[in-house]
């Protein structure tokens, strides 16, 4: 297993940085960003008080280190923990409104996780969260054809403290270099993304992304919450959320934790069904205007 650092300390200083003024984007521009570039940032989603409560809860949850470094650890199932302030983020109204506009469908929250990158973390290599046939790491749930992951940062992202990295538009590639099981230690077209604590980067699961090493003296903490439209179910049956855990959640949260096997499709679709639509704003280029 390759455990080398994804980027040297010297290369961090010259890394290409994203300079988009995220707060000024219209909804149409936000949708264009995630559909065309593969990611978008929505700043200032969590207040300072809420961040402090989440950090306190996350300091008490059990975590497991990844196989390539003891300096990166997390918890993939926060729904099973006593973290009410953290789980409240599932129903963040700004995110739900954005995703409802993006998907035009009922939302299914598929996972809620926590990740911490300590000083010495070697960086997460560039990868996709899309595994069309499932994988050992992500399971069959990753086969959902459409999914967005919302990455809430609990600490400021700076160049030295494991900032997000992404290869813009890599999700559009039809080349073998872009097949979703590919991984890159680094890439000449990767872009660094920094933001303030309380902001979220939302990514198309198919875009190649990761993070830089942590060369700072502090930990970078993050919540990762995944959502998909109701139609976009996995290719095979997956294990459901524990119904007892869902029943403990307030109604505005539990309604988002629907069946992970929901797949609102019509398999026996004829070539020319009755009452076909003649408009579809969600597939019109005007959605970016």
SVG drawing of the C-alpha trace seen along z (x, -y; Angstrom):
<svg xmlns="http://www.w3.org/2000/svg" viewBox="-52 -39 61 46">
<polyline fill="none" stroke="black" stroke-width="0.4" points="0.0,0.0 1.3,-3.5 1.4,-5.6 3.4,-8.5 2.3,-12.1 0.1,-13.2 1.8,-16.6 5.1,-18.0 5.1,-21.0 6.8,-23.0 4.2,-22.2 1.4,-23.5 2.9,-27.0 2.4,-27.0 -0.9,-25.0 -3.5,-26.4 -6.3,-27.8 -10.0,-28.3 -10.8,-32.0 -14.6,-31.9 -16.6,-34.4 -19.1,-31.8 -21.3,-34.1 -22.2,-36.1 -23.5,-33.1 -27.1,-32.9 -29.0,-29.6 -28.6,-29.1 -24.8,-29.7 -24.6,-27.3 -26.3,-24.6 -24.1,-25.3 -21.0,-25.0 -21.8,-21.6 -23.1,-20.2 -20.3,-21.6 -17.3,-21.8 -18.4,-19.0 -18.5,-21.1 -19.9,-24.2 -19.3,-25.9 -22.1,-27.4 -20.5,-29.6 -21.6,-30.4 -24.1,-27.6 -23.4,-26.9 -23.2,-29.5 -20.3,-29.7 -22.5,-28.4 -23.7,-25.4 -20.1,-24.6 -19.0,-24.5 -21.7,-22.1 -20.9,-19.8 -17.2,-19.9 -18.0,-18.9 -20.2,-16.0 -17.6,-14.8 -14.9,-14.9 -16.8,-12.1 -17.7,-9.8 -15.6,-6.7 -13.4,-6.9 -11.4,-4.4 -8.2,-5.2 -8.0,-4.6 -5.7,-1.7 -3.0,-4.0 -2.5,-6.5 -3.2,-6.8 -3.5,-10.5 -6.8,-10.2 -9.7,-8.8 -13.5,-9.0 -16.9,-7.6 -19.0,-6.5 -22.3,-6.1 -23.2,-9.1 -26.8,-8.2 -25.9,-5.5 -24.3,-8.0 -25.8,-10.4 -25.1,-13.5 -28.4,-15.5 -26.7,-18.9 -24.7,-17.2 -27.6,-15.2 -29.6,-18.4 -27.3,-19.4 -29.0,-16.7 -32.0,-19.1 -30.1,-22.3 -32.7,-24.4 -30.3,-26.1 -28.8,-22.7 -32.2,-21.1 -33.5,-23.9 -30.4,-23.8 -30.6,-20.0 -34.3,-20.1 -33.7,-22.6 -30.7,-20.6 -32.5,-17.2 -36.1,-18.2 -37.0,-15.1 -37.6,-13.8 -34.4,-13.6 -32.9,-10.4 -30.1,-11.0 -27.9,-7.9 -25.0,-8.5 -23.8,-10.8 -20.1,-10.6 -17.3,-12.4 -13.6,-12.7 -10.6,-14.2 -7.3,-14.8 -4.6,-15.3 -1.2,-16.9 0.9,-14.4 -2.1,-13.3 -0.6,-12.4 -3.5,-13.6 -6.5,-11.7 -5.7,-10.7 -7.8,-11.8 -10.8,-9.4 -14.5,-9.4 -17.3,-8.4 -19.1,-6.8 -18.7,-3.0 -21.2,-1.9 -20.9,1.8 -20.2,1.3 -16.8,1.8 -15.1,3.1 -14.7,-0.4 -18.0,-2.0 -20.4,1.1 -23.3,1.3 -24.8,-2.0 -22.1,-3.8 -23.7,-2.4 -26.5,-5.0 -26.3,-6.8 -26.8,-10.3 -25.6,-11.4 -24.2,-14.6 -22.0,-14.7 -22.1,-17.7 -18.8,-18.3 -19.3,-20.6 -16.0,-22.0 -15.8,-22.4 -12.4,-24.2 -11.0,-26.8 -9.4,-25.3 -6.0,-26.8 -3.3,-25.6 -1.4,-23.9 -4.4,-22.3 -5.7,-19.6 -7.7,-21.8 -10.1,-20.2 -8.8,-19.3 -10.6,-18.6 -10.1,-18.1 -12.8,-20.3 -14.9,-18.7 -13.3,-15.3 -16.7,-13.8 -17.4,-14.6 -14.6,-12.4 -15.5,-9.4 -11.8,-8.4 -10.3,-5.4 -8.3,-7.8 -11.7,-9.0 -13.1,-5.6 -14.5,-5.8 -12.3,-3.2 -9.2,-5.1 -7.0,-6.8 -4.3,-9.5 -1.7,-10.5 -1.9,-14.0 -2.7,-15.5 -1.4,-18.6 -4.9,-20.0 -6.0,-19.6 -7.3,-22.8 -7.1,-23.7 -10.2,-24.9 -10.1,-26.8 -13.0,-28.2 -14.1,-29.2 -15.5,-26.9 -19.2,-26.5 -19.1,-26.4 -19.8,-23.4 -18.4,-22.1 -21.0,-20.1 -19.6,-17.6 -21.0,-15.5 -20.0,-12.0 -18.4,-11.3 -15.8,-14.1 -12.2,-13.3 -11.5,-14.8 -9.5,-14.4 -7.5,-16.6 -4.0,-17.8 -1.7,-16.7 -2.0,-18.4 1.3,-20.3 -0.2,-22.4 -0.3,-21.9 -4.1,-21.5 -6.7,-19.0 -9.1,-19.6 -12.6,-18.2 -15.4,-17.6 -18.9,-16.2 -19.8,-14.3 -23.6,-14.0 -24.7,-12.3 -28.1,-12.8 -29.6,-11.4 -32.8,-11.8 -35.5,-9.2 -35.3,-7.7 -31.5,-7.0 -31.4,-3.8 -28.4,-1.4 -28.1,1.6 -28.8,4.2 -30.4,4.3 -28.4,2.7 -28.8,2.8 -31.3,0.3 -30.9,-2.2 -31.7,-0.7 -35.5,-1.6 -35.0,-2.1 -32.3,-4.7 -34.5,-6.5 -37.5,-6.5 -35.4,-8.4 -34.9,-11.3 -37.2,-14.3 -39.7,-14.1 -38.0,-16.8 -34.8,-14.6 -36.4,-11.1 -38.3,-12.0 -35.0,-12.5 -33.7,-9.1 -36.0,-7.1 -35.4,-3.6 -31.9,-3.3 -33.4,-0.9 -35.9,-3.5 -35.8,-3.4 -38.7,-5.3 -38.3,-4.1 -40.6,-2.4 -38.8,0.7 -41.4,1.7 -41.3,-1.7 -42.7,-1.5 -41.1,-3.4 -43.9,-5.9 -45.8,-6.1 -49.1,-8.0 -49.1,-11.6 -45.4,-12.3 -44.2,-15.7 -43.2,-18.4 -41.1,-20.5 -38.5,-19.8 -36.7,-22.8 -34.3,-20.5 -32.7,-19.4 -32.8,-22.8 -29.6,-24.8 -31.6,-27.7 -31.3,-26.2 -27.9,-27.9 -29.2,-31.3"/>
</svg>
